[in-house]
Amino acid sequence: MTTSIRLITAIVVISIVSSLFTASALAQGGLTLFGDVHITTDQGAAVPKDVLLILRKVTEGEIGRQTISNNGRYRFNNLKPGDYEIVVEVGGNEIGRLQQITVGGLSNSPYGYQYDLEFRWHSNESHSPGVVSAADVYDRPSSTKGVFQQAQTAVEKKKYDEAVKLLKRIVETDSADFQAWAALGTVYMVQQRFDDAEAAFQSSIEVRPTFSRAYFNLGKLRFSQKKFEEAVEPLTKAVELEPGSADSNLQLGECYLQLKKGSKAIPYLNEAARLGRPEAHLRLGWLYNAAGLKDRAAVEYEEFLKKKPDYPEREKLKEYIEANKKP
């Protein structure tokens, strides 16, 4: 499976092609995230010597950083399962951010989870300002750049009250900073200040209607409050903006299950399973079993066990499969 994400700033277009594999590295004490870095250029444009990659774990902060030269390979080892993002910097300036990296799902490779980064470098003159994308990053002014870094550090140290103050300072100074709005919403979620979190995510969406992560987080927030009907709209938008997001497809499918709309849940759960979320097979199996389609449930449970052979209730599922799978 391969998906593409395009990040556009004033001077650079980053085309990030991600191929998700699952790893057996847990048995070795940790998971690995790695990939190759390739930089191409328009004729006459100078290629940057190297880029700085900063790996951050969602809600926890920075895990590590590496400076990678063109045609080099980055590798982050001993990672725990969870959601991550990679921040890309050149010369101290953030030029890209790859989000919704889930480590700990399906893998067909013994090496880990591979995200290859392909950069196409442009001059200012060749940039087309009318082209934006769901994963676009904010060209933050110098007056707030340091404050945003301070907020990230505060989150890493779990000083959430301090992080809120810093992020509010940013959006009060620059209300167009959609990433700061989204980060503020995430911190509010951690603090269980749900009304404030919703307002922050809404502000992020108003400023940047193509920012898929804000829609996903808004839907996830409403889902956590059992507002399933209200969660459908932002989750649907998140899938439209980023069809290759396993998380968004899985969350929307689960939302429809909670609303007892199984026929609507099926395509999203199927897509989530295809994109590397084995638990989607488990939910499909539950759905088919509830509908009396035990043979189809058995197929889904069998697929689930292929991808999660260490499932604690493996024997129960195997008994179900043997009893209901068509010969």
C-alpha positions in Angstrom: 0.0 0.0 0.0 1.3 3.4 -1.0 -0.1 6.8 -0.2 1.1 10.3 -1.2 1.1 13.5 0.9 2.1 16.8 -0.6 3.4 19.6 1.6 3.7 23.1 0.1 5.5 26.1 1.6 6.8 29.3 0.1 10.0 27.8 -1.2 9.6 24.0 -1.2 7.3 21.2 -2.2 7.7 18.0 -0.3 6.1 14.9 -1.8 6.1 12.3 1.0 5.4 8.8 -0.2 4.7 6.4 2.7 4.7 2.6 2.5 3.4 1.1 5.7 4.8 -2.2 6.8 4.4 -4.0 10.1 7.2 -5.3 12.2 8.1 -8.2 14.4 10.3 -5.9 16.4 8.2 -5.9 19.5 9.8 -9.3 20.3 13.1 -7.5 20.2 12.1 -4.8 22.6 10.9 -2.0 20.3 9.6 -0.9 16.9 11.5 0.8 14.2 10.5 3.7 11.9 12.8 4.3 8.9 12.9 5.6 5.4 15.0 7.0 2.6 15.4 10.7 1.9 15.7 11.8 -1.8 15.9 15.5 -2.9 15.4 16.5 -6.5 15.4 20.0 -7.9 14.3 22.2 -10.7 17.0 23.2 -13.2 19.2 25.9 -11.6 17.9 25.6 -8.1 20.4 24.7 -5.3 19.7 21.5 -3.4 19.9 21.8 0.4 22.8 19.9 1.9 20.7 18.1 4.5 17.4 18.2 6.4 16.6 17.8 10.1 13.9 15.3 10.9 12.3 15.6 14.3 10.2 12.6 15.5 7.4 13.5 17.9 5.0 11.2 19.7 1.5 12.7 19.8 0.7 14.2 23.3 4.2 13.3 24.6 6.5 15.4 22.4 9.9 14.9 20.9 11.3 11.4 20.8 14.4 12.1 18.7 16.0 14.0 15.9 18.4 13.2 13.0 20.2 15.2 10.4 20.0 13.4 7.0 21.8 14.2 3.8 20.4 13.6 0.3 20.0 9.9 -0.5 20.5 9.1 3.1 18.4 6.9 5.4 16.9 7.9 8.7 16.0 5.3 11.4 14.3 5.7 14.8 14.6 2.5 16.9 13.0 1.2 20.1 9.7 3.0 19.6 6.5 2.1 21.5 3.2 1.5 19.7 1.3 4.8 19.2 0.8 7.8 16.9 3.8 9.8 15.7 4.6 12.7 13.5 7.8 13.8 11.7 8.7 17.5 11.5 11.0 18.5 8.7 13.3 21.5 9.0 15.9 23.2 6.8 18.1 25.9 8.2 16.1 26.1 11.4 12.8 26.6 9.6 10.0 24.1 9.6 9.1 23.2 6.0 6.9 20.2 6.4 5.1 17.9 8.9 4.0 14.4 8.2 1.2 13.4 10.7 -0.9 10.4 11.4 1.9 7.9 11.5 0.7 4.9 13.4 3.4 2.6 14.7 2.2 -0.8 16.0 -0.2 -2.0 13.2 0.1 -4.4 10.4 3.5 -5.3 9.1 4.8 -7.5 6.2 8.5 -6.6 6.8 11.0 -7.6 9.4 12.6 -4.2 9.2 9.8 -2.0 10.6 7.6 0.8 9.3 8.9 2.6 6.2 8.1 6.2 5.2 10.3 7.4 2.3 10.6 11.1 1.9 11.0 12.5 -1.6 11.7 16.3 -1.8 11.2 18.4 -4.9 13.0 21.7 -4.2 11.7 24.9 -5.9 12.8 28.5 -6.0 10.4 31.3 -4.8 9.6 32.2 -8.4 8.5 28.8 -9.4 6.1 28.4 -6.4 2.4 28.4 -7.2 0.7 30.0 -4.2 -2.7 28.8 -5.3 -1.8 25.1 -4.6 -2.5 23.9 -1.1 -3.1 20.5 0.5 -4.6 18.9 3.5 -1.2 18.4 5.0 0.0 21.9 4.4 2.2 23.4 7.1 2.0 26.9 8.5 4.8 29.4 7.7 5.0 30.7 11.2 6.5 34.2 11.6 9.6 34.6 13.8 7.6 36.4 16.5 5.7 33.2 17.4 8.1 30.5 16.2 10.0 30.4 19.5 6.8 30.5 21.5 5.5 27.4 19.6 8.7 25.6 20.3 8.3 26.5 24.0 4.8 25.1 23.9 6.1 21.8 22.4 8.6 21.6 25.2 5.9 22.2 27.8 3.8 19.4 26.3 6.9 17.0 26.3 7.3 17.8 30.1 3.5 17.3 30.6 3.2 20.9 31.7 -0.2 21.3 30.0 -1.3 24.5 31.8 1.9 26.2 30.6 1.4 24.8 27.1 -2.1 26.3 27.0 -0.9 29.7 28.0 1.8 29.7 25.3 -0.5 28.4 22.6 -3.2 30.9 23.5 -0.5 33.6 23.2 0.2 32.5 19.7 -3.3 32.5 18.4 -4.1 35.8 20.1 -1.1 37.3 18.2 -1.7 35.4 15.0 -5.2 33.9 14.6 -4.3 32.4 11.3 -2.0 29.8 12.9 -4.2 26.8 12.3 -1.5 24.4 13.7 -1.4 26.3 17.0 -5.2 26.1 17.2 -5.1 22.3 16.6 -2.3 21.9 19.1 -4.3 23.9 21.6 -7.3 21.6 21.0 -5.2 18.5 21.6 -3.9 19.8 24.9 -7.4 20.7 26.0 -8.4 17.1 25.2 -5.6 15.8 27.5 -7.0 18.1 30.2 -10.5 16.9 29.5 -11.6 20.5 28.8 -13.8 19.2 26.0 -15.8 22.4 25.2 -12.6 24.4 24.9 -11.0 21.6 22.7 -14.0 21.6 20.3 -13.8 25.4 20.0 -10.0 25.2 19.2 -10.5 22.5 16.6 -13.3 24.5 15.0 -11.0 27.6 14.9 -8.3 25.5 13.2 -10.8 24.3 10.6 -12.2 27.8 9.9 -8.6 29.1 9.3 -7.6 26.1 7.2 -10.5 24.1 5.8 -8.2 21.6 4.3 -6.4 20.6 7.4 -7.4 16.9 7.8 -5.9 16.4 11.3 -8.2 19.0 12.8 -11.3 17.3 11.4 -10.0 13.9 12.7 -9.4 15.2 16.2 -12.8 17.0 16.3 -14.5 13.7 15.3 -12.4 11.7 17.8 -13.3 14.2 20.5 -17.1 13.9 19.8 -16.8 10.2 19.6 -15.1 10.1 23.1 -18.2 12.0 24.4 -20.5 9.5 22.7 -21.7 12.2 20.3 -21.7 9.7 17.5 -24.1 11.5 15.1 -22.1 14.7 15.5 -18.8 12.9 14.9 -19.8 11.6 11.5 -19.4 15.0 9.7 -15.8 15.8 10.7 -14.7 12.2 10.3 -16.2 12.0 6.8 -14.4 15.2 5.9 -11.1 13.8 7.3 -11.5 10.8 5.1 -12.3 12.9 2.0 -9.2 15.0 2.6 -6.9 12.1 3.3 -8.4 8.8 2.0 -5.2 7.0 2.8 -5.6 7.5 6.6 -6.2 4.2 8.3 -7.1 6.0 11.5 -9.8 8.2 9.9 -11.3 5.3 8.1 -11.3 3.1 11.2 -12.8 5.9 13.4 -15.6 6.6 10.9 -16.4 3.0 10.6 -16.5 2.6 14.3 -18.8 5.6 14.6 -21.3 4.1 12.2 -21.2 0.8 14.2 -22.1 2.8 17.3 -25.0 4.3 15.4 -26.1 0.8 14.3 -25.5 1.6 10.7 -23.5 -1.5 9.8 -23.9 -1.1 6.0 -22.3 2.3 6.1 -19.5 1.1 8.5 -18.4 -1.8 6.2 -16.6 0.1 3.4 -14.6 2.3 5.9 -13.7 -0.7 8.1 -12.6 -2.6 4.9 -10.4 0.3 3.9 -8.9 0.6 7.4 -8.1 -3.1 7.3 -6.5 -2.7 3.9 -4.4 0.2 5.1 -3.0 -1.8 8.0 -5.4 -1.7 11.0 -6.0 -5.4 11.9 -8.6 -4.5 14.5 -10.9 -3.5 11.6 -11.1 -7.2 10.8 -12.2 -7.9 14.3 -15.0 -5.2 14.2 -16.1 -6.6 10.8 -16.3 -10.0 12.3 -18.4 -8.8 15.2 -20.7 -7.0 12.7 -21.2 -10.0 10.5 -21.7 -12.3 13.4 -24.4 -10.0 14.8 -26.1 -10.1 11.4 -26.1 -13.9 11.3 -23.4 -14.1 8.6 -21.2 -16.4 10.5 -19.2 -17.6 7.5 -18.2 -14.1 6.6 -17.4 -13.4 10.3 -15.1 -16.4 10.3 -13.2 -15.0 7.3 -12.7 -11.7 9.0 -11.6 -13.4 12.2 -9.1 -15.5 10.3 -7.6 -12.5 8.6 -7.4 -10.8 12.0 -5.4 -13.7 13.5 -3.0 -13.8 10.5 -2.1 -10.2 11.4 -2.4 -10.5 15.2 -1.3 -14.0 16.0 -0.6 -13.1 19.7 -4.2 -12.0 20.3 -5.1 -13.1 23.9 -8.4 -14.8 22.9 -6.9 -16.5 19.9 -8.2 -19.9 20.8 -11.8 -18.7 21.1 -11.6 -17.2 17.6 -10.0 -20.3 16.2 -12.9 -22.4 17.6 -15.4 -20.0 16.0 -13.5 -20.1 12.6 -13.5 -23.9 12.6 -17.2 -24.1 13.4 -18.4 -21.5 10.9 -15.9 -21.2 8.0 -17.2 -22.7 4.8 -15.2 -25.6 3.5 
